[in-house]
Amino acid sequence: MSELLHISGGPTKPEVIAISLSKLDLKDGITFYDVGCGTGAVSIEASKTARNFKVVAIDAREEAIEVARTNFRNFGIEDVTLIHGESSEAIDKNADIGSIDCAFVGGTKNISKVLDVLYEKKARNIVVNAVRIETVVTTMNKMKELGIFSEVVHVTITRGYELTGETMFKPENPVYIVVGKLSNA
Ligand SMILES: C[S@@+](CC[C@H](N)C(=O)[O-])C[C@H]1O[C@@H](n2cnc3c(N)ncnc32)[C@H](O)[C@@H]1O
């Protein structure tokens, strides 16, 4: 089994990925947008749940694109379009890639613009991971303005580790999962 290459800020913790993906309606044949893909870990997990899965992975950092490219190759993700650039611009320019069934937004810079473009492109299900409270509020308000806000979930993972032969727990930074859905999808 290949080891996933890491970068700063990634990968998203597996438990957070699991909850985030449970909020998206992942089905065979869908196009999955990984917005601020970092290592690509979320797309790799998502692709395990469906067949004929198309990935569009976008990141503003060249380093992230190169790490994601290697991870996708090592994990056998073949139907993938990697785009280096700012997400709202990249989604707008690459309209020909196809419909957006599900979008996972792990990179929240310019989140209002990103949500505007995802809404314009009729993204059916959107999940945003945010760690800063201002980003959570901006995301919720924007989704409410667009009429797509569905729910917000606060997730805290507390992980066990060994200390002198016994088990202690250490909390990790909380993550907010904000969910948007097109009501007629
Ligand atoms: C927390 S990391 C994502 C981690 C990723 N889900 C993973 O599992 O590796 C956030 C990433 O989003 C990217 N990012 C943030 N805002 C962005 C934007 N507006 N457009 C493109 N990339 C963005 C950053 O460069 C960074 O690589």
PDBQT file of the ligand as one rigid body, heavy atoms in Angstrom, charges set to zero:
ROOT
HETATM    1  C1  LIG A 201      -6.106  22.836   4.581  1.00  0.00    +0.000 C 
HETATM    2  S1  LIG A 201      -5.350  22.654   3.011  1.00  0.00    +0.000 S 
HETATM    3  C2  LIG A 201      -6.352  21.383   2.289  1.00  0.00    +0.000 C 
HETATM    4  C3  LIG A 201      -6.030  20.022   2.754  1.00  0.00    +0.000 C 
HETATM    5  C4  LIG A 201      -6.568  18.940   1.837  1.00  0.00    +0.000 C 
HETATM    6  N1  LIG A 201      -7.996  18.739   1.986  1.00  0.00    +0.000 N 
HETATM    7  C5  LIG A 201      -5.815  17.648   2.086  1.00  0.00    +0.000 C 
HETATM    8  O1  LIG A 201      -6.416  16.656   2.505  1.00  0.00    +0.000 OA
HETATM    9  O2  LIG A 201      -4.597  17.656   1.867  1.00  0.00    +0.000 OA
HETATM   10  C6  LIG A 201      -5.986  24.023   2.106  1.00  0.00    +0.000 C 
HETATM   11  C7  LIG A 201      -5.458  24.130   0.678  1.00  0.00    +0.000 C 
HETATM   12  O3  LIG A 201      -6.319  24.985  -0.043  1.00  0.00    +0.000 OA
HETATM   13  C8  LIG A 201      -5.556  25.835  -0.867  1.00  0.00    +0.000 C 
HETATM   14  N2  LIG A 201      -6.401  27.031  -1.080  1.00  0.00    +0.000 N 
HETATM   15  C9  LIG A 201      -6.947  27.856  -0.149  1.00  0.00    +0.000 A 
HETATM   16  N3  LIG A 201      -7.770  28.745  -0.720  1.00  0.00    +0.000 NA
HETATM   17  C10 LIG A 201      -7.707  28.500  -2.060  1.00  0.00    +0.000 A 
HETATM   18  C11 LIG A 201      -8.331  29.107  -3.195  1.00  0.00    +0.000 A 
HETATM   19  N4  LIG A 201      -9.188  30.140  -3.095  1.00  0.00    +0.000 N 
HETATM   20  N5  LIG A 201      -8.047  28.600  -4.423  1.00  0.00    +0.000 NA
HETATM   21  C12 LIG A 201      -7.186  27.557  -4.567  1.00  0.00    +0.000 A 
HETATM   22  N6  LIG A 201      -6.582  26.942  -3.533  1.00  0.00    +0.000 NA
HETATM   23  C13 LIG A 201      -6.848  27.410  -2.297  1.00  0.00    +0.000 A 
HETATM   24  C14 LIG A 201      -4.257  26.070  -0.130  1.00  0.00    +0.000 C 
HETATM   25  O4  LIG A 201      -3.222  26.361  -1.034  1.00  0.00    +0.000 OA
HETATM   26  C15 LIG A 201      -4.068  24.718   0.577  1.00  0.00    +0.000 C 
HETATM   27  O5  LIG A 201      -3.238  23.845  -0.168  1.00  0.00    +0.000 OA
ENDROOT
TORSDOF 0
